[in-house]
Amino acid sequence: MVVDQGDRCFFDHPLDHVPGMVLVAGMLDLVRAREPGRADAADGRIRISLTFDRMCELSSPVWLHCEPVAAGEGPAWQLTAVQDGVTVCRATVGLGAPAGPAGSAGSVRAVASGAARGAEAAADSTLVHRQRPENVLVSGPVRTDRAAVLVPPPEHRLAGAGVHTPGALIESARQLATMLGHTAHGRDEDAQMLWVTLDADLPTGLPVAVPLELSWEFAPARGARAAYGFAVLDAESGERHGRCEIGVHSLSRADYLKRRAAR
């Protein structure tokens, strides 16, 4: 897997490890290489269940392994990311047909490639742990439990050709989970929120003309752990297009530095 520390999307600010979105994007790219037509098909689905077993370091190469597994409705794979012979991340990814009306082509509007970002004001970048404005992919809360999905600019690594990409939707959910850690669960401003799990069922080929928002399915934090589940909704009609859940483990800055020093 190529880990480009000069990438302005994934390495938005200095990091001491490979960010989780690099691993997620790499796995999505590998699935797209296996099924190029289906992975980006209009009215399709992609389902992901992923666990981060350990932090991925910047010092050694990362290898992605992909094996097909049996699935009922479409192709599926077991994927692992391996560094120095140790698994750092593992996932199951499957592609399928639309799950009912949420994927119906008749429910979406046509759009030209390269549509602009939504009109909603972007979230405070410090609350989503971003520095570059183009990397903030979620709005400030529309209400306490909802926020708009922002479409990345065309040159962005997670942008699609006029469609909402699964990678951009996952990053929007990750950013909203980070923001809620601070605003709803009271994490300190400098807290480190380590990504632990991802479970998602998302559309492929959905035009960016469909304005999306994330609706938080409230759940209390359990100590340092929290799972942030979001319904992916049409912001105008309320139609449900998918779901994404992000599991995190929060550490104080001091505890994080102790963990990193002990590795």
C-alpha positions in Angstrom: 0.0 0.0 0.0 1.3 3.4 -0.9 1.6 5.7 2.2 2.3 9.2 0.9 3.0 11.5 3.8 2.8 14.4 1.4 -0.9 13.7 0.7 -2.8 16.8 1.8 -6.0 14.8 2.4 -4.8 12.0 4.7 -1.9 13.8 6.2 -3.8 17.0 6.9 -1.5 17.7 9.9 1.7 16.0 11.3 1.0 12.5 12.5 3.1 9.8 14.3 1.2 6.9 12.7 -0.6 5.9 9.5 -4.2 7.3 9.8 -7.0 4.8 9.7 -8.5 6.4 6.6 -5.4 5.5 4.6 -6.1 1.8 5.5 -9.8 2.1 4.7 -9.2 3.9 1.4 -6.5 1.4 0.4 -8.9 -1.5 1.0 -11.7 0.3 -0.9 -9.2 0.8 -3.8 -8.3 -2.9 -3.8 -12.0 -3.9 -3.9 -12.5 -1.4 -6.8 -9.6 -3.0 -8.6 -11.2 -6.4 -8.3 -14.7 -5.3 -9.4 -14.3 -1.9 -11.1 -17.7 -1.7 -12.6 -19.6 -3.0 -9.6 -17.8 -1.1 -6.9 -18.9 2.2 -8.4 -22.2 1.1 -9.8 -25.3 3.4 -9.6 -27.8 2.1 -7.1 -25.4 -0.5 -5.6 -24.4 -1.2 -2.0 -21.1 -1.6 -0.3 -21.0 -3.2 3.2 -17.9 -3.0 5.4 -17.1 -4.5 8.8 -13.6 -3.5 9.9 -11.5 -3.7 13.0 -8.2 -1.9 13.8 -6.1 -4.3 15.8 -3.2 -2.0 16.5 -1.7 1.3 15.3 0.0 1.3 11.9 3.4 2.8 12.0 5.1 5.1 9.4 8.4 3.2 9.6 7.6 0.0 7.7 5.8 -1.0 4.5 2.1 -2.1 4.7 0.8 -5.0 2.6 -2.8 -5.5 1.8 -4.1 -9.0 1.3 -7.5 -9.8 -0.3 -9.2 -13.2 -0.4 -12.7 -13.9 -1.8 -15.3 -15.3 0.7 -18.7 -16.8 0.2 -21.6 -14.3 0.1 -25.2 -14.5 -0.8 -26.0 -11.5 -3.0 -22.7 -10.4 -4.5 -18.9 -10.7 -4.3 -17.2 -10.3 -1.0 -13.7 -10.4 0.3 -11.7 -10.8 3.5 -9.0 -8.2 3.7 -6.1 -7.7 6.0 -3.4 -5.0 6.3 -0.1 -6.5 7.5 3.0 -4.7 8.8 6.2 -6.4 9.9 4.3 -9.7 9.7 1.5 -8.6 12.1 -2.1 -7.8 11.2 -2.9 -4.1 12.0 -6.4 -4.1 10.4 -8.9 -6.6 9.1 -12.1 -6.2 7.2 -14.9 -7.9 5.3 -16.2 -6.0 2.3 -19.1 -7.0 0.2 -20.9 -5.6 -2.8 -24.6 -6.0 -3.5 -27.7 -4.8 -5.2 -29.9 -2.1 -3.6 -31.6 -2.9 -0.4 -35.2 -1.8 -1.2 -36.3 1.7 -2.0 -33.3 3.4 -0.5 -31.3 2.5 -3.5 -33.9 3.1 -6.2 -32.7 5.1 -9.2 -36.0 6.8 -9.4 -35.5 8.6 -6.1 -32.5 10.6 -7.0 -31.9 13.7 -9.1 -29.4 14.1 -12.0 -26.2 16.0 -11.4 -23.3 17.3 -13.4 -19.8 16.1 -12.5 -17.9 18.3 -10.0 -20.8 19.7 -8.1 -20.0 22.2 -5.4 -19.9 21.5 -1.6 -23.2 21.9 0.3 -24.4 25.3 1.5 -24.1 24.3 5.2 -21.3 25.9 7.1 -18.4 23.6 7.8 -17.8 22.3 11.3 -15.1 23.9 13.5 -12.0 22.3 12.2 -10.5 21.9 15.7 -13.5 19.8 16.7 -13.0 17.3 13.8 -9.2 17.3 14.2 -8.5 18.8 10.7 -6.4 21.8 9.7 -7.1 22.3 6.0 -10.6 23.7 5.2 -11.0 21.4 2.2 -10.7 18.4 4.5 -13.6 19.2 6.7 -16.4 17.0 5.3 -19.2 17.6 7.8 -21.1 20.7 8.8 -21.6 22.0 12.3 -24.7 20.4 13.8 -27.9 21.2 12.0 -29.5 20.2 15.2 -27.9 18.6 18.2 -28.2 15.1 16.6 -27.7 15.9 12.9 -25.1 17.3 10.6 -24.8 17.8 6.8 -22.4 15.8 4.7 -20.1 18.1 2.8 -19.0 17.1 -0.7 -15.2 17.2 -1.1 -13.8 19.4 -3.9 -13.0 17.6 -7.2 -9.2 17.4 -6.5 -9.7 15.8 -3.1 -8.5 12.2 -2.7 -12.0 11.0 -1.5 -14.0 12.9 -4.2 -16.0 11.0 -6.9 -17.1 11.9 -10.4 -20.3 13.6 -9.3 -21.2 11.0 -6.7 -21.0 10.5 -3.0 -18.1 8.0 -2.5 -18.1 5.5 0.3 -14.8 6.8 1.4 -16.0 10.4 1.7 -19.1 9.2 3.6 -17.0 7.2 6.0 -14.7 10.2 6.6 -17.7 12.4 7.2 -19.0 10.0 9.8 -15.6 9.7 11.4 -15.3 13.5 11.7 -18.8 13.8 13.2 -17.9 11.0 15.7 -14.8 13.0 16.7 -16.9 16.2 17.1 -19.5 14.4 19.2 -16.7 13.1 21.4 -16.0 16.7 22.4 -19.4 18.3 22.3 -21.6 15.4 23.6 -19.3 13.3 25.6 -17.1 16.0 27.1 -13.7 14.8 25.8 -10.9 17.3 26.3 -9.8 19.4 23.4 -6.5 17.6 23.0 -7.9 14.1 23.6 -6.8 11.4 21.2 -9.7 9.4 19.7 -8.4 6.1 18.4 -10.5 4.5 15.7 -11.3 0.9 16.7 -14.2 -0.4 14.5 -16.2 0.5 11.4 -19.5 -1.0 10.3 -21.1 0.5 7.3 -23.8 -0.2 4.7 -23.5 2.6 2.1 -24.8 3.4 -1.4 -22.5 3.5 -4.4 -23.1 5.8 -7.4 -25.4 8.2 -5.5 -25.3 11.6 -7.1 -24.1 14.5 -5.0 -27.2 16.4 -6.1 -28.9 14.3 -3.3 -28.1 16.4 -0.2 -27.1 14.0 2.6 -27.0 14.4 6.4 -25.9 12.1 9.2 -28.4 11.5 12.0 -26.8 10.4 15.2 -28.4 7.3 16.8 -27.7 8.4 20.4 -25.8 6.1 22.6 -24.0 7.0 25.8 -20.2 6.6 26.1 -19.0 3.6 28.2 -15.9 4.9 29.9 -13.2 5.6 27.3 -15.2 3.7 24.7 -18.0 4.9 22.5 -19.8 3.7 19.4 -21.3 6.5 17.2 -24.0 5.1 14.9 -25.3 7.4 12.1 -28.2 7.0 9.7 -27.3 8.4 6.2 -30.4 10.4 5.1 -31.6 12.6 2.3 -31.6 16.0 4.0 -34.7 17.1 2.1 -36.9 14.0 1.9 -35.6 12.1 4.9 -35.1 9.0 2.8 -32.6 6.6 4.3 -29.6 5.7 2.1 -27.4 3.8 4.5 -25.8 3.6 7.9 -22.3 4.0 9.4 -21.0 3.2 12.9 -17.6 4.3 14.2 -16.2 2.8 17.4 -13.5 4.9 19.2 -11.3 4.6 22.3 -10.5 8.0 23.8 -7.2 8.8 25.6 -5.9 11.9 27.2 -3.0 13.4 25.4 -0.7 12.3 28.3 -2.0 8.7 28.2 -1.6 8.6 24.4 2.0 9.8 24.6 2.7 7.1 27.3 1.3 4.4 25.0 3.3 5.6 22.0 6.5 5.7 24.1 6.0 2.1 25.3 5.5 0.6 21.8 
